[in-house]
Structures are given as structure tokens and as C-alpha cells.
């Protein structure tokens, strides 16, 4: 026989939309643990524990629109990264093809 420990943590949450509307909700996590308890006299009688942890701090999520300059910067970063990876692949393929040509001509030692 084992003891069981159930833990419920609750955090109040506020979601604020761009139009100012607020929705009140809760986030929660649940955990459970099963264990056999012993003391210096031997095994302890099994028990069930229910623990509740109510957070005194509220989490607030605010919806915001991304500025245009940030969007443009992100697009430029994606395009630049794509060109960089393409350049690296092109260089590797070119180097490999040149080495292959030398091997076929017998000039590679």
C-alpha cells in the first residue's frame, strides 16, 4: 500500500485584448506522486494528501500589434539567412565538384 499526494497550483490570469476587453481566467497545474512512507519504527499507514496552492500574484497577458518596422526586419532576416545558407551550399557543391573533376582526371593525389 502506498501514499498518494495530489497537488493543484492555481494562478489567476487576465487576458486583455487590443480593444480593451478583459477576460478573467485561471491557469493551473496538477501533479501527483505515489510513494511508500517509512519512519524509524517501520512502515507508516498509507494516506491521501490533497494540496492546493493559490497564487497571490496575477498574470496579465496583453495583446499588442507588432510594429511595421519589426515585421520588415524579420522578413529581411529570413531572406538574408536564406541567401547565406544557399551560398554555403553552393560553395560546398562547387568545391566537391571541382575535387571530383580532379579525381577523374587523375590529378588528385
Number of C-alpha atoms within 10 A of each C-alpha: 12 14 15 15 15 14 15 14 15 16 16 16 17 16 16 16 13 11 8 10 8 14 12 10 12 12 12 13 10 10 10 12 11 12 12 13 14 11 7 6 6 8 11 14 11 13 13 11 12 10 13 12 12 12 12 9 9 13 14 14 13 11 12 10 6 8 8 9 9 10 11 11 11 12 12 12 12 12 11 12 12 11 12 12 11 12 12 11 12 12 12 11 12 12 11 12 12 11 14 13 12 13 12 10 9 9 9 10 5
